[in-house]
């Protein structure tokens, strides 16, 4: 098939032990569900070609486009703290890589494309619900300005998949800076394959961290650079109330993108202990635990790289520890800066962190909605008469009113005008997020009734999260009614 993609496949040029070469398994009746036209154009691809019968056949894996070199990547990983020496792509196949219109190299991967040597007994397929969830969540995160993998297309297969029930099958075309993970390094470290580790370090530096190309200590400098990029990513997550749900080392992208949207969710009422994942029984990946677990994952990356950092184990551990500590410093600074802006502060004062924590404590005690509290705070910053709309979000309004006294005093020391301050806050406090109940409603309509209308409407509402929604999208701002609350989300595998 003539390819819509101008493939240039660098990962396929690595040694064969980095992957297994195989083609996707064909499906019975591919049909296009959604094409991300903006992303297609960014990739230099004609969206009309994708949104056709030929495009559906290609993105379901029935036909290989010219230049594709399909492969399943090998990696290991710690899953809920337990090390598994071989995981790998059990249902995803990398077709190849393209350079987008800005010159950025991007992976094109089919998720749900059939069994691979890494499937570990799974069927290699994906169900429509999780495919659409990843599509929605990735596009929402992109619109929020958070680094993320994205969906180029979703295709139904005309075949059922069997989970707890029988569900319609689907394939997601996922686009990423790359699919190299912390677990990719762990895979080779577990085998004592120092040569492969060195090749992987060099590959990642050339692809994602070219500023390190002249480094005389590449493994160490890469570790510090990954730690810094992850710190910024996790700070972004917390600033919008996002919970990944399954932060295993095989789900941490070396490129610093949000990857593998499984039981992910956004908080409604603020609670740092919030957990949605149905498989996270101990709360390992609760909202407030995410920075600690990111640091833990980076320590596992450091362990994998020790032999390349220094031949002396003690020196290697000391130097790697210092590199990983970049995460904590960067995260704390980045999160404080973001939270300052969320409450309208541009200047830095020593008590700002205490002011932020006091608000979060009041929100927790008052079960206040995380997203709406900050969004309405932007309105109150412009017009104090609107403070009642913030206070009404708290089960005990005085919790907010007591905090707001100190906030108002702090604002008097800012140099921005009321209008400038409110505009700043609106740029960092979204009006619309993918509320869990809205996501579930859209998925239920698509899976149970074949109705894609709610999915498309939600996708449209999520595209401009910082703008004031028009009448059509205003309902997407609202938190769930008690009977609409989603208490658990599922991995989808």
Secondary structure per residue as TSV (DSSP state, phi and psi in degrees):
chain	resnum	aa	ss	phi	psi
A	1	X	-	360.0	135.4
A	2	X	-	-64.2	130.7
A	3	X	-	-88.2	137.0
A	4	X	S	-77.9	-9.7
A	5	X	S	-105.7	135.3
A	6	X	-	-91.1	82.5
A	7	X	-	-70.2	141.4
A	8	X	-	-144.8	98.8
A	9	X	-	-100.9	88.5
A	10	X	S	-70.9	-37.7
A	11	X	G	-66.6	-33.6
A	12	X	G	-67.3	-14.5
A	13	X	G	-88.9	-3.1
A	14	X	S	-76.0	167.8
A	15	X	-	-59.7	154.5
A	16	X	G	-61.5	-23.9
A	17	X	G	-73.2	-4.0
A	18	X	G	-80.5	-11.0
A	19	X	E	-167.0	174.4
A	20	X	E	-119.0	128.1
A	21	X	E	-84.4	126.4
A	22	X	-	-166.5	154.8
A	23	X	-	-89.0	156.8
A	24	X	-	-60.2	154.6
A	25	X	-	-86.2	123.7
A	26	X	-	-59.6	154.9
A	27	X	-	-116.5	169.9
A	28	X	S	-73.9	-47.7
A	29	X	-	-149.7	77.9
A	30	X	-	-66.1	137.8
A	31	X	E	-143.5	133.9
A	32	X	E	-72.3	133.4
A	33	X	E	-101.7	-46.2
A	34	X	E	-156.2	140.9
A	35	X	E	-122.7	130.5
A	36	X	-	-85.2	91.6
A	37	X	H	-66.4	-39.2
A	38	X	H	-63.2	-44.7
A	39	X	H	-65.0	-40.5
A	40	X	H	-57.2	-46.1
A	41	X	H	-63.8	-37.8
A	42	X	H	-60.8	-31.7
A	43	X	T	-85.6	0.0
A	44	X	T	74.6	27.4
A	45	X	-	-112.4	139.9
A	46	X	-	-74.2	113.6
A	47	X	H	-64.0	-27.0
A	48	X	H	-66.7	-33.8
A	49	X	H	-67.2	-40.2
A	50	X	H	-66.4	-41.1
A	51	X	S	-85.9	60.6
A	52	X	S	-148.1	172.1
A	53	X	H	-61.8	-39.6
A	54	X	H	-65.7	-39.8
A	55	X	H	-64.7	-42.1
A	56	X	H	-62.9	-41.6
A	57	X	H	-62.5	-39.9
A	58	X	H	-68.4	-45.4
A	59	X	H	-82.2	-4.8
A	60	X	H	-91.2	-13.0
A	61	X	T	96.6	6.7
A	62	X	S	-76.4	-29.1
A	63	X	S	-131.7	132.0
A	64	X	-	-89.8	127.2
A	65	X	-	-71.3	152.4
A	66	X	T	-56.0	138.6
A	67	X	T	88.8	-11.0
A	68	X	-	-70.8	143.1
A	69	X	-	-130.7	77.1
A	70	X	-	-64.2	139.9
A	71	X	E	-157.6	154.6
A	72	X	E	-107.3	127.5
A	73	X	E	-81.5	143.7
A	74	X	-	-90.9	138.7
A	75	X	-	-162.6	165.3
A	76	X	-	-113.4	-161.8
A	77	X	E	166.2	153.8
A	78	X	E	-90.6	119.8
A	79	X	E	-110.5	112.8
A	80	X	T	51.2	41.7
A	81	X	T	88.0	-8.6
A	82	X	E	-103.1	127.7
A	83	X	E	-80.0	131.0
A	84	X	E	-118.8	113.7
A	85	X	S	-70.0	-18.8
A	86	X	-	-139.9	116.6
A	87	X	-	-116.2	-90.4
A	88	X	-	84.8	173.7
A	89	X	-	-73.0	101.4
A	90	X	S	-87.8	-12.5
A	91	X	S	-150.6	14.7
A	92	X	E	-123.3	141.2
A	93	X	E	-130.9	124.0
A	94	X	E	-79.1	116.6
A	95	X	E	-73.9	-40.1
A	96	X	E	163.1	-165.5
A	97	X	E	-129.0	148.3
A	98	X	E	-132.8	158.0
A	99	X	E	-100.2	124.1
A	100	X	-	-77.2	-175.7
A	101	X	T	-68.1	-17.4
A	102	X	T	-91.9	-0.4
A	103	X	S	89.9	4.4
A	104	X	-	-81.9	129.4
A	105	X	E	-76.2	134.2
A	106	X	E	-134.8	140.4
A	107	X	E	-79.2	143.6
A	108	X	E	-117.0	112.5
A	109	X	E	-125.8	141.4
A	110	X	E	-101.5	120.3
A	111	X	E	-105.6	121.2
A	112	X	T	99.3	23.7
A	113	X	-	-91.7	9.4
A	114	X	-	117.4	172.0
A	115	X	-	-65.4	149.3
A	116	X	-	-132.8	173.7
A	117	X	T	-62.3	-12.0
A	118	X	T	-101.6	12.5
A	119	X	-	-72.2	-21.9
A	120	X	T	52.4	43.4
A	121	X	T	90.2	-7.6
A	122	X	-	-76.3	169.5
A	123	X	-	-89.1	-5.0
A	124	X	-	74.7	5.4
A	125	X	-	-108.6	169.9
A	126	X	E	-128.9	150.8
A	127	X	E	-94.0	157.8
A	128	X	H	-61.3	-40.9
A	129	X	H	-58.4	-55.1
A	130	X	H	-62.1	-32.4
A	131	X	H	-63.6	-46.0
A	132	X	H	-69.4	-32.9
A	133	X	H	-61.3	-47.4
A	134	X	H	-64.2	-37.5
A	135	X	H	-59.2	-51.5
A	136	X	H	-62.8	-46.7
A	137	X	H	-69.1	-40.5
A	138	X	H	-64.1	-42.0
A	139	X	H	-69.7	-34.8
A	140	X	H	-64.0	-44.9
A	141	X	H	-64.7	-40.5
A	142	X	H	-60.1	-44.8
A	143	X	H	-65.4	-29.3
A	144	X	H	-76.9	-7.9
A	145	X	T	86.6	21.0
A	146	X	-	-104.3	128.4
A	147	X	-	-54.4	132.4
A	148	X	B	-160.3	153.7
A	149	X	-	-68.1	158.1
A	150	X	E	-134.0	159.6
A	151	X	E	-96.3	127.6
A	152	X	E	-89.0	-33.8
A	153	X	E	-164.4	158.2
A	154	X	E	-128.8	133.7
A	155	X	E	-129.8	132.7
A	156	X	E	-83.6	154.7
A	157	X	E	-103.7	-14.9
A	158	X	E	74.9	11.9
A	159	X	E	-126.9	146.0
A	160	X	E	-81.1	155.5
A	161	X	E	-121.3	149.6
A	162	X	E	-113.0	112.8
A	163	X	S	-116.6	-128.3
A	164	X	S	-66.1	-31.1
A	165	X	S	-131.9	176.3
A	166	X	E	-87.5	129.5
A	167	X	E	-130.4	156.9
A	168	X	E	-69.3	137.7
A	169	X	E	-84.4	156.3
A	170	X	E	-155.8	162.4
A	171	X	E	-127.2	133.3
A	172	X	E	-102.9	131.6
A	173	X	E	-92.8	112.6
A	174	X	E	-106.5	137.9
A	175	X	E	-116.0	130.1
A	176	X	E	-143.1	157.6
A	177	X	S	-59.9	-37.7
A	178	X	-	-172.2	173.5
A	179	X	-	-112.8	22.7
A	180	X	-	-75.2	133.6
A	181	X	B	-125.4	169.4
A	182	X	H	-54.8	-40.3
A	183	X	H	-63.8	-21.9
A	184	X	H	-65.2	-42.1
A	185	X	H	-66.9	-39.8
A	186	X	H	-63.2	-33.3
A	187	X	H	-57.4	-47.2
A	188	X	H	-78.7	-33.6
A	189	X	H	-63.3	-39.0
A	190	X	H	-64.3	-23.1
A	191	X	T	-99.3	1.7
A	192	X	T	65.2	26.5
A	193	X	-	-91.8	79.2
A	194	X	H	-64.8	-35.7
A	195	X	H	-61.4	-45.1
A	196	X	H	-65.6	-38.3
A	197	X	H	-60.7	-44.4
A	198	X	H	-63.8	-40.2
A	199	X	H	-62.7	-40.7
A	200	X	H	-67.2	-41.6
A	201	X	H	-58.5	-47.6
A	202	X	H	-63.0	-40.1
A	203	X	H	-64.0	-47.5
A	204	X	H	-65.7	-39.1
A	205	X	H	-63.2	-45.9
A	206	X	H	-63.6	-37.5
A	207	X	H	-84.3	-40.9
A	208	X	H	-115.8	-23.5
A	209	X	-	-133.3	58.2
A	210	X	G	-62.0	-20.4
A	211	X	G	-64.4	-15.3
A	212	X	G	-94.4	8.1
A	213	X	T	-61.2	-25.7
A	214	X	T	-101.8	12.2
A	215	X	-	-65.4	141.3
A	216	X	S	-93.7	0.4
A	217	X	S	-139.3	66.0
A	218	X	H	-59.5	-42.4
A	219	X	H	-63.9	-42.4
A	220	X	H	-67.4	-45.4
A	221	X	H	-67.5	-34.6
A	222	X	H	-64.1	-42.6
A	223	X	H	-57.5	-45.7
A	224	X	H	-66.0	-38.7
A	225	X	H	-67.6	-41.0
A	226	X	H	-64.2	-41.2
A	227	X	H	-60.5	-42.6
A	228	X	H	-65.4	-43.0
A	229	X	H	-67.3	-39.4
A	230	X	H	-65.3	-36.9
A	231	X	H	-60.7	-42.3
A	232	X	H	-67.2	-38.5
A	233	X	H	-64.4	-47.9
A	234	X	H	-65.9	-35.0
A	235	X	H	-62.3	-39.0
A	236	X	H	-63.4	-43.6
A	237	X	H	-55.2	-51.6
A	238	X	H	-65.4	-32.0
A	239	X	H	-67.8	-21.3
A	240	X	H	-114.0	6.1
A	241	X	T	79.6	26.9
A	242	X	E	-87.2	139.7
A	243	X	E	-124.4	115.7
A	244	X	-	-66.6	-46.2
A	245	X	S	98.3	-26.1
A	246	X	-	-152.2	70.7
A	247	X	-	-83.3	52.1
A	248	X	-	-69.4	160.9
A	249	X	G	-66.3	-23.6
A	250	X	G	-79.5	-4.2
A	251	X	G	-109.7	15.8
A	252	X	-	-110.0	112.3
A	253	X	B	-76.1	132.7
A	254	X	T	-66.0	-25.1
A	255	X	T	-77.4	-10.5
A	256	X	S	86.0	24.3
A	257	X	-	-100.8	155.2
A	258	X	B	-73.0	128.1
A	259	X	-	-138.8	153.3
A	260	X	-	64.8	72.6
A	261	X	-	-80.4	97.9
A	262	X	S	-106.2	-105.6
A	263	X	S	-82.9	46.6
A	264	X	-	-82.5	161.3
A	265	X	E	-167.4	163.8
A	266	X	E	-108.3	140.4
A	267	X	-	-65.8	146.9
A	268	X	S	-95.8	-93.8
A	269	X	B	-67.3	139.6
A	270	X	-	-73.0	125.5
A	271	X	-	-154.4	116.1
A	272	X	T	-63.3	-17.6
A	273	X	T	-91.9	10.3
A	274	X	-	-60.7	130.2
A	275	X	-	-132.4	134.0
A	276	X	-	-112.3	-31.6
A	277	X	B	-57.7	127.2
A	278	X	T	-66.9	-18.1
A	279	X	T	-101.8	-2.1
A	280	X	-	-95.2	71.4
A	281	X	T	-68.1	-28.8
A	282	X	T	-96.2	0.0
A	283	X	-	73.7	25.6
A	284	X	T	-56.3	-41.2
A	285	X	T	-107.9	35.8
A	286	X	-	-60.7	161.0
A	287	X	G	-48.0	-55.0
A	288	X	G	-74.9	-14.7
A	289	X	G	-83.2	-10.5
A	290	X	H	-60.7	-41.2
A	291	X	H	-62.5	-42.8
A	292	X	H	-62.4	-42.5
A	293	X	H	-71.5	-31.7
A	294	X	H	-62.8	-42.2
A	295	X	H	-62.3	-39.2
A	296	X	H	-62.6	-43.8
A	297	X	H	-61.6	-39.9
A	298	X	H	-66.5	-32.9
A	299	X	H	-64.0	-34.2
A	300	X	H	-69.5	-36.9
A	301	X	H	-63.0	-42.0
A	302	X	H	-59.3	-43.1
A	303	X	H	-59.8	-40.4
A	304	X	H	-65.1	-28.6
A	305	X	H	-97.2	-2.5
A	306	X	H	-53.5	-43.8
A	307	X	H	-64.5	-22.8
A	308	X	H	-91.0	-16.8
A	309	X	H	-81.3	-42.7
A	310	X	-	-163.3	141.6
A	311	X	S	-71.3	-22.2
A	312	X	S	-87.5	116.8
A	313	X	H	-60.4	-42.7
A	314	X	H	-64.1	-43.1
A	315	X	H	-66.0	-39.2
A	316	X	H	-61.5	-43.8
A	317	X	H	-63.7	-42.7
A	318	X	H	-62.4	-46.6
A	319	X	H	-68.9	-39.5
A	320	X	H	-66.1	-38.7
A	321	X	H	-61.4	-42.2
A	322	X	H	-63.0	-38.5
A	323	X	H	-66.6	-43.1
A	324	X	H	-65.4	-31.5
A	325	X	H	-65.0	-14.4
A	326	X	H	-57.7	-34.5
A	327	X	H	-58.5	-52.3
A	328	X	H	-60.6	-45.9
A	329	X	H	-64.0	-45.8
A	330	X	H	-67.4	-42.4
A	331	X	H	-60.5	-49.0
A	332	X	H	-60.9	-42.8
A	333	X	H	-66.0	-45.4
A	334	X	H	-66.1	-43.4
A	335	X	H	-66.5	-42.4
A	336	X	H	-61.7	-42.3
A	337	X	H	-60.3	-43.0
A	338	X	H	-67.9	-41.5
A	339	X	H	-69.8	-34.5
A	340	X	H	-55.7	-49.7
A	341	X	H	-64.4	-32.9
A	342	X	H	-64.6	-26.8
A	343	X	T	-107.0	15.1
A	344	X	T	89.1	19.8
A	345	X	-	-104.6	129.9
A	346	X	-	-105.2	-41.8
A	347	X	S	-76.8	153.1
A	348	X	-	-104.2	128.1
A	349	X	-	-128.3	155.4
A	350	X	T	-66.0	-24.8
A	351	X	T	-94.0	7.2
A	352	X	H	-62.7	-38.7
A	353	X	H	-62.8	-40.4
A	354	X	H	-64.5	-36.7
A	355	X	H	-65.4	-42.3
A	356	X	H	-62.8	-47.0
A	357	X	H	-63.0	-35.5
A	358	X	H	-64.9	-39.2
A	359	X	H	-65.2	-46.1
A	360	X	H	-62.2	-37.6
A	361	X	H	-64.3	-42.2
A	362	X	H	-65.0	-40.5
A	363	X	H	-63.3	-40.6
A	364	X	H	-64.0	-49.6
A	365	X	H	-64.5	-33.6
A	366	X	T	-94.3	5.1
A	367	X	T	50.6	41.9
A	368	X	-	-81.1	144.2
A	369	X	B	-66.6	129.2
A	370	X	H	-63.4	-50.9
A	371	X	H	-70.7	-47.2
A	372	X	H	-67.9	-33.5
A	373	X	H	-58.5	-50.1
A	374	X	H	-69.5	-36.8
A	375	X	H	-65.8	-43.5
A	376	X	H	-71.2	-26.2
A	377	X	H	-62.3	-34.4
A	378	X	H	-62.9	-37.5
A	379	X	H	-68.6	-41.8
A	380	X	H	-66.5	-29.1
A	381	X	H	-65.2	-31.5
A	382	X	H	-83.7	-37.7
A	383	X	-	-138.2	102.3
A	384	X	G	-56.0	-21.2
A	385	X	G	-65.5	-16.3
A	386	X	G	-90.8	6.4
A	387	X	H	-63.8	-26.7
A	388	X	H	-60.8	-31.8
A	389	X	H	-71.0	-26.2
A	390	X	H	-77.0	-47.7
A	391	X	H	-59.9	-33.1
A	392	X	T	-69.8	-12.3
A	393	X	T	-77.0	-14.2
A	394	X	S	-96.6	135.5
A	395	X	S	-58.5	-33.4
A	396	X	S	-119.9	97.5
A	397	X	H	-55.3	-28.8
A	398	X	H	-64.0	-23.6
A	399	X	H	-58.5	-43.8
A	400	X	H	-71.3	-46.5
A	401	X	H	-60.2	-39.7
A	402	X	H	-63.9	-41.2
A	403	X	H	-67.1	-39.9
A	404	X	H	-62.9	-24.6
A	405	X	H	-60.5	-49.9
A	406	X	H	-67.1	-35.2
A	407	X	H	-61.9	-45.2
A	408	X	H	-61.8	-40.9
A	409	X	H	-62.9	-43.2
A	410	X	H	-63.2	-38.1
A	411	X	H	-64.2	-26.6
A	412	X	T	-65.2	-17.9
A	413	X	T	-93.8	3.5
A	414	X	-	-87.5	150.8
A	415	X	-	-94.7	-9.4
A	416	X	S	-76.1	154.0
A	417	X	-	-77.5	167.0
A	418	X	H	-58.3	-43.6
A	419	X	H	-66.0	-42.7
A	420	X	H	-62.3	-42.0
A	421	X	H	-64.9	-46.3
A	422	X	H	-63.5	-40.5
A	423	X	H	-63.8	-40.8
A	424	X	H	-58.8	-45.8
A	425	X	H	-66.4	-36.2
A	426	X	H	-67.6	-27.3
A	427	X	H	-74.5	-15.9
A	428	X	H	-119.3	-8.9
A	429	X	S	-114.4	101.3
A	430	X	-	-66.3	148.8
A	431	X	S	-84.4	-33.4
A	432	X	-	-126.6	131.7
A	433	X	-	-126.1	167.1
A	434	X	-	-75.7	81.9
A	435	X	-	-55.2	138.5
A	436	X	H	-59.3	-39.9
A	437	X	H	-68.9	-33.5
A	438	X	H	-69.0	-40.6
A	439	X	H	-61.2	-46.6
A	440	X	H	-64.2	-38.1
A	441	X	H	-62.5	-42.0
A	442	X	H	-66.3	-41.2
A	443	X	H	-69.1	-40.7
A	444	X	H	-61.7	-43.3
A	445	X	H	-61.4	-41.3
A	446	X	H	-70.1	-44.1
A	447	X	H	-79.4	-44.9
A	448	X	H	-83.4	-32.9
A	449	X	H	-120.7	-1.1
A	450	X	-	66.7	22.6
A	451	X	-	-101.7	108.7
A	452	X	-	-91.6	0.7
A	453	X	H	-56.8	-51.6
A	454	X	H	-60.5	-36.6
A	455	X	H	-61.6	-47.9
A	456	X	H	-67.2	-38.9
A	457	X	H	-66.1	-41.4
A	458	X	H	-65.0	-42.7
A	459	X	H	-58.5	-41.7
A	460	X	H	-64.9	-41.8
A	461	X	H	-64.8	-33.1
A	462	X	H	-78.8	-10.1
A	463	X	T	-71.3	-26.9
A	464	X	T	-128.7	70.2
A	465	X	T	-69.1	-22.8
A	466	X	T	-94.4	-7.8
A	467	X	S	-84.3	156.5
A	468	X	-	-68.1	123.6
A	469	X	-	-70.8	144.3
A	470	X	-	-72.6	-179.4
A	471	X	T	-58.2	-35.1
A	472	X	T	-66.1	-32.6
A	473	X	T	-105.5	-3.5
A	474	X	G	-58.5	-34.4
A	475	X	G	-63.7	-23.5
A	476	X	G	-72.7	-10.2
A	477	X	G	-75.9	-26.8
A	478	X	S	-76.6	139.9
A	479	X	-	-70.9	167.9
A	480	X	-	-72.3	150.5
A	481	X	-	-69.3	160.5
A	482	X	G	-51.2	-39.7
A	483	X	G	-76.6	-10.1
A	484	X	G	-97.1	-6.7
A	485	X	-	-62.8	136.9
A	486	X	-	-99.5	121.0
A	487	X	-	-102.2	-15.9
A	488	X	-	-148.1	141.9
A	489	X	B	-122.5	161.0
A	490	X	-	-126.2	151.0
A	491	X	-	-66.9	-39.9
A	492	X	-	93.7	-7.3
A	493	X	-	-79.6	360.0
